[in-house]
Amino acid sequence: MGSEIIDLDVNGTKVPLIFEQDTRLPIISMQLVFQNGGSIANTKHAGLARAVSKVYGEGTKTLGSNEFSKRLDAKAIHISANAGGETFVFELSCLKEHMQEGVDALRDLLNDPNLSEDALDQVKTVTMGEIQRKSTDFDYVAGRTLKELLFKNTVLALPPIGTEESVGALKVSDIKGFIDDHIVSERAICVIGGDLDKDEAIKSVQTLLASLSKGSKAQLPYFETSATPKEEIVRKKTEQAYVYFGSPFDMKTGDEDYYKSRVAIFILGSSGFGSRLMEEIRVKKGLAYSAYGSVHVNKSNAYFSGYLQTKLESQNEAQKSVNEVIKTFVEKGVTQEELDQAKKFLLGSEPLRVETLSQRLGRTFLDYYKGAPLNNAQLELDKIEVLELKDLNAFIAKHKEILDLSYAIVTQ
């Protein structure tokens, strides 16, 4: 086993194909990924990319939603479309014996999406209901408010699901325009693996992409995180406070020190029990049931964020504790015991991260997408294994920008 990159020629367009053969189970897993096609493309309408993905969920225009679903169900074929942050993804999974039917069905969906008023009205109705429900999900409200503070006046500040106004204003022409601009071979990356050989993989992908328009590539924008600490209080009828916090994190994809950030943030906030935030805020002070922190290093942005829920009367103390924990972390670093425990977990849990075919393909895709070598995961683990305390603490001390915390708090 092991993934490889194959450069395909599709009507004069170079399309990368990530392929891994795995014959242990008679299954096929495939993804068609279109770059710059996620919510980052919602410059005209908040929620547009997600609405497009939901329209694809309404089947083909020829068959409609019900008949297209019956066609898939009869062969246990799964097809879905999803809009991520930076990419738009089609997924296909099926048994090997039904691979051809699955490829044919996905090709039909790509060529004949249900661009009808009825399909869009159905998507609007469902989405409006989801937006209304999310208005009472205070974790969602706090998280969205934090993104608005960190990326004010950019597309990243817009809710990926959209607003009632933006979704209500969508037209079929908007859906078609998005497809014409983004679902094109120039932006495609293909991922396929399972019980098939290389020639079968190449033939399937060429079948799917041959009928797409060539389109054009687009430069992915980069958005700086606000370095000016801000705070916004959202008043709701709630019995606890939802405290979300975030700050810049000065790192780009491909940074040779990324593995150090994995270890550092694991110790600070992403490891659950045993992390600094959890130990200080929950265990020692009893201010919250849980407290987490993590870093996000994407091609279009990078930032640190975290969250906790606490009693209304403990809100100010919890916020003060977050500031103190992170300040101490940056100024004094971590202990040898913390580093040893982090290494033990990160190195020991690695087999669980690549158990399934889809996990391995997903990891290989992310490495390729971010410009890393295909064996990047192992290279990082090798570096983590020999990481010394002085080097990790020097790295942590260098990233004082995470002290510039903005807060979004939902409270009574």
C-alpha positions in Angstrom: 0.0 0.0 0.0 1.0 3.7 -0.2 -0.4 6.6 -2.1 1.0 8.1 -5.3 0.4 11.1 -7.4 -0.5 10.6 -11.1 -0.7 13.6 -13.5 -3.7 13.2 -15.8 -4.3 15.0 -19.0 -8.0 15.9 -19.3 -8.7 17.7 -22.5 -5.5 19.6 -22.3 -5.7 20.2 -18.5 -3.3 18.8 -16.1 -5.3 17.2 -13.2 -3.5 15.6 -10.2 -4.8 12.2 -9.2 -4.0 10.8 -5.7 -4.3 7.0 -5.9 -4.0 4.2 -3.3 -4.8 0.5 -4.0 -6.2 -1.4 -1.0 -7.6 -4.8 -1.8 -8.4 -5.9 1.7 -12.1 -5.0 1.3 -14.1 -4.8 -2.0 -14.9 -1.1 -1.7 -14.1 2.0 -3.7 -13.7 5.5 -2.2 -13.4 8.6 -4.4 -13.4 12.4 -4.0 -13.4 15.1 -6.6 -12.1 18.2 -5.0 -12.4 21.7 -6.6 -10.1 24.3 -5.2 -11.2 27.8 -4.2 -14.8 26.6 -4.3 -15.8 26.5 -0.6 -17.4 29.2 1.6 -14.4 31.3 0.8 -16.1 31.9 -2.6 -19.2 33.4 -1.0 -18.3 36.9 -2.0 -21.6 37.6 -3.6 -24.0 35.7 -1.3 -23.3 34.3 2.2 -24.2 30.6 2.1 -24.0 30.3 -1.7 -21.4 27.4 -1.8 -23.4 25.5 0.8 -26.6 26.1 -1.2 -25.0 24.7 -4.3 -24.0 21.6 -2.4 -27.6 21.1 -1.3 -28.9 21.6 -4.8 -26.6 18.7 -5.9 -28.3 16.7 -3.1 -31.6 17.2 -5.0 -30.4 14.8 -7.7 -30.4 15.3 -11.5 -32.9 17.5 -13.3 -33.9 14.5 -15.5 -34.7 12.2 -12.6 -35.3 14.5 -9.7 -34.4 13.9 -6.1 -36.5 10.8 -5.3 -35.7 8.8 -8.5 -32.0 9.7 -8.3 -31.9 8.5 -4.7 -33.7 5.3 -5.6 -31.1 4.7 -8.3 -28.3 5.0 -5.7 -30.1 3.0 -3.0 -30.7 0.0 -5.3 -26.9 -0.5 -5.5 -25.9 0.8 -2.0 -24.0 3.7 -3.7 -23.3 6.9 -1.7 -22.8 10.2 -3.4 -22.7 13.6 -1.7 -21.5 17.1 -2.3 -20.0 19.3 0.5 -18.8 22.9 0.6 -15.8 23.2 3.0 -13.9 26.4 3.8 -11.6 26.4 0.8 -12.8 23.5 -1.4 -16.0 22.0 -2.9 -16.0 18.2 -2.7 -18.0 15.4 -4.3 -17.7 12.0 -2.6 -18.5 8.6 -4.0 -18.3 5.3 -2.2 -19.6 1.9 -3.3 -18.8 -1.7 -3.5 -16.3 -2.6 -6.2 -19.0 -4.6 -8.2 -21.1 -1.4 -8.5 -18.2 1.0 -9.3 -19.3 1.6 -12.9 -22.9 2.4 -11.8 -21.5 4.8 -9.2 -19.2 6.6 -11.6 -22.1 6.9 -14.1 -24.4 8.3 -11.5 -21.8 10.9 -10.4 -21.1 11.8 -14.0 -24.9 12.4 -14.6 -25.1 14.5 -11.5 -22.1 16.7 -12.6 -23.6 17.0 -16.1 -27.3 17.5 -15.2 -27.7 19.0 -11.7 -31.3 19.8 -10.7 -31.1 23.5 -11.6 -34.9 24.1 -11.1 -36.9 26.5 -9.1 -38.5 23.6 -7.2 -35.1 22.2 -6.1 -33.8 25.6 -5.0 -37.1 26.3 -3.1 -36.6 23.1 -1.3 -33.0 24.0 -0.4 -34.1 27.4 0.8 -36.9 26.0 3.0 -34.6 23.5 4.7 -31.7 26.0 5.1 -34.0 28.7 6.6 -35.1 26.2 9.2 -31.5 25.4 10.0 -30.6 29.1 10.4 -33.5 29.6 12.8 -32.4 26.6 14.9 -28.8 27.8 15.0 -30.0 31.2 16.4 -30.7 29.3 19.6 -27.5 27.3 19.6 -25.3 29.6 21.7 -22.1 27.7 20.9 -22.8 28.5 17.3 -23.7 32.1 18.0 -20.5 32.7 20.0 -18.3 30.9 17.4 -19.7 32.9 14.6 -19.3 36.2 16.5 -15.7 35.4 17.2 -15.0 34.8 13.4 -16.6 38.2 12.8 -14.2 39.8 15.2 -11.1 38.0 13.9 -11.9 38.5 10.2 -14.1 41.6 10.1 -15.2 42.8 6.6 -14.0 39.7 4.9 -15.8 36.6 3.5 -14.5 34.6 6.5 -16.7 36.7 8.7 -19.8 35.6 6.9 -21.7 32.5 8.2 -21.1 29.6 5.7 -24.8 28.6 6.0 -25.8 32.1 5.1 -28.4 34.4 6.6 -32.1 34.4 6.1 -31.7 37.4 3.8 -28.8 36.1 1.7 -30.4 32.6 1.3 -33.8 34.1 0.5 -32.3 36.2 -2.3 -30.6 33.3 -4.1 -31.7 32.6 -7.6 -31.1 29.6 -9.9 -28.8 31.8 -12.0 -26.6 32.2 -8.9 -26.3 28.5 -8.5 -25.5 28.0 -12.1 -23.0 30.8 -12.1 -21.2 29.2 -9.1 -21.0 25.9 -10.9 -19.8 27.4 -14.1 -17.0 29.3 -12.3 -15.9 26.6 -9.8 -16.8 23.1 -10.9 -14.2 23.1 -13.7 -11.3 20.8 -14.5 -8.6 23.5 -14.0 -9.4 23.5 -10.3 -9.8 19.8 -9.8 -7.8 17.4 -7.6 -9.0 13.8 -7.7 -8.6 11.2 -4.9 -9.4 7.6 -5.4 -8.6 4.3 -3.6 -9.7 0.8 -2.8 -10.0 -2.4 -4.6 -9.1 -1.3 -8.1 -5.9 -0.9 -10.1 -4.3 2.3 -11.5 -5.8 1.9 -15.0 -9.3 1.6 -13.6 -8.8 4.7 -11.4 -7.5 6.7 -14.3 -10.4 5.7 -16.6 -13.0 6.5 -14.0 -11.6 10.0 -13.3 -11.3 10.8 -16.9 -14.9 9.7 -17.5 -16.0 12.1 -14.8 -14.0 15.1 -15.8 -14.1 14.9 -19.6 -17.4 16.6 -19.8 -16.6 19.5 -17.5 -15.6 22.8 -18.9 -12.0 23.7 -18.5 -12.5 27.0 -16.7 -9.7 28.8 -15.1 -7.6 28.7 -12.0 -8.0 31.3 -9.3 -5.6 32.7 -6.7 -6.6 31.8 -3.2 -6.7 35.0 -1.1 -5.1 35.2 2.3 -6.8 36.9 5.2 -4.8 38.3 8.1 -6.3 37.7 11.6 -7.1 40.9 13.5 -4.2 41.7 15.9 -6.3 44.2 17.9 -8.1 42.6 20.8 -11.8 43.1 20.8 -14.8 41.9 22.8 -18.4 41.5 21.9 -21.1 40.5 24.3 -24.3 38.9 22.9 -27.2 39.0 25.2 -29.5 35.9 25.2 -31.8 34.2 27.6 -29.3 31.6 28.8 -28.4 30.0 32.1 -24.7 29.9 31.4 -22.1 32.0 29.6 -20.5 30.8 26.4 -17.0 32.2 26.2 -15.1 32.0 22.9 -11.7 33.5 22.4 -9.2 33.8 19.5 -6.1 35.5 18.3 -3.6 35.6 15.4 -1.2 32.7 14.9 1.8 33.7 12.8 2.3 30.6 10.7 1.7 29.6 7.1 1.1 26.2 5.5 4.5 24.6 4.8 6.2 26.1 7.9 8.9 23.8 9.0 8.0 24.4 12.6 4.4 23.3 12.3 5.2 20.1 14.2 6.2 22.2 17.2 2.8 23.9 17.1 1.1 20.5 17.2 3.0 19.7 20.4 2.6 23.1 22.0 -1.1 23.5 21.4 -1.7 19.9 22.5 -0.2 20.8 25.9 -2.0 24.1 26.1 -5.5 23.2 25.1 -6.3 20.4 22.6 -5.5 17.4 24.7 -8.6 17.5 26.9 -7.9 16.4 30.5 -4.3 17.2 31.3 -4.1 20.3 29.1 -3.2 23.6 30.8 -6.6 25.2 30.1 -8.5 22.2 31.4 -6.3 21.7 34.5 -6.4 25.4 35.5 -9.9 26.4 34.7 -11.8 23.2 35.4 -9.8 21.0 37.8 -8.2 23.7 40.0 -10.8 26.4 39.9 -14.0 24.6 38.9 -15.0 27.3 36.6 -16.1 25.2 33.6 -17.0 21.7 32.6 -14.4 21.8 29.8 -12.0 24.3 28.2 -10.2 23.8 24.9 -7.8 25.6 22.6 -6.5 24.8 19.1 -4.7 26.3 16.2 -5.9 26.5 12.6 -3.3 26.8 9.8 -5.0 26.9 6.4 -3.9 28.2 3.1 -6.2 31.2 3.4 -5.8 32.0 7.1 -4.2 31.0 10.4 -5.4 31.7 13.9 -5.6 30.4 17.5 -9.0 29.8 19.1 -10.7 28.2 22.1 -13.9 28.1 24.1 -15.5 27.2 27.4 -18.9 27.4 29.1 -19.2 28.6 32.7 -21.8 29.8 35.2 -23.1 33.4 34.6 -21.5 34.6 37.9 -18.1 33.0 36.9 -17.9 34.6 33.5 -15.4 37.4 34.3 -13.2 35.1 36.4 -13.1 32.4 33.7 -12.1 35.0 31.1 -9.4 36.3 33.5 -8.2 32.7 34.0 -7.9 32.2 30.2 -5.7 35.3 29.9 -3.5 34.1 32.8 -3.1 30.6 31.6 -2.1 31.6 28.1 0.2 34.4 29.4 2.0 32.0 31.7 2.3 29.4 28.8 4.0 31.9 26.5 6.3 33.4 29.2 7.4 30.2 31.0 6.8 27.5 28.4 6.1 23.9 29.3 7.8 21.3 31.5 9.7 18.2 30.5 6.9 16.0 31.9 4.3 17.8 29.8 6.5 17.3 26.7 7.1 13.6 27.4 3.4 13.0 27.9 2.5 14.9 24.7 5.1 12.8 22.7 3.8 9.6 24.2 0.2 10.4 23.1 1.0 11.9 19.7 3.3 9.0 18.7 1.2 6.3 20.2 -2.1 7.4 18.7 -0.8 7.6 15.2 -2.0 4.1 14.1 -5.6 5.2 15.0 -5.4 8.1 12.5 -4.7 5.9 9.5 -6.9 2.8 10.2 -9.2 3.2 7.3 -8.8 3.9 3.6 -10.7 7.1 3.8 -8.5 8.4 6.6 -5.3 7.7 4.7 -6.6 9.2 1.5 -7.8 12.3 3.4 -4.5 12.8 5.0 -2.6 12.3 1.7 -4.9 14.9 0.1 -4.3 17.5 2.8 -0.5 17.0 2.6 -0.6 17.4 -1.2 -3.1 20.3 -1.0 -0.8 22.2 1.4 2.3 21.5 -0.6 3.9 18.9 1.8 5.5 15.6 0.8 3.2 12.5 0.8 5.1 11.0 3.7 4.7 14.3 5.7 2.9 12.6 8.6 5.8 10.3 9.3 8.3 13.1 8.9 6.5 15.1 11.5 6.4 12.2 13.9 10.1 11.7 13.5 10.7 15.4 14.4 8.3 15.2 17.4 10.1 12.2 18.7 13.4 14.0 19.0 12.0 17.4 19.9 13.9 18.9 22.9 12.3 21.0 25.6 14.5 24.1 25.0 13.5 24.2 21.3 9.8 23.8 22.1 9.9 26.6 24.7 11.8 28.9 22.4 9.1 28.3 19.8 6.3 29.0 22.3 8.0 32.2 23.5 8.3 33.4 19.9 4.5 33.3 19.4 3.4 36.2 21.7 0.7 37.1 19.2 -1.6 34.5 20.7 -1.8 36.9 23.7 -3.8 39.4 21.6 -7.1 37.7 22.5 -10.5 38.7 21.2 -13.6 37.5 23.0 -17.1 36.7 21.9 -19.4 35.9 24.8 -23.0 34.9 24.9 -24.5 35.6 28.3 -27.7 36.6 30.1 
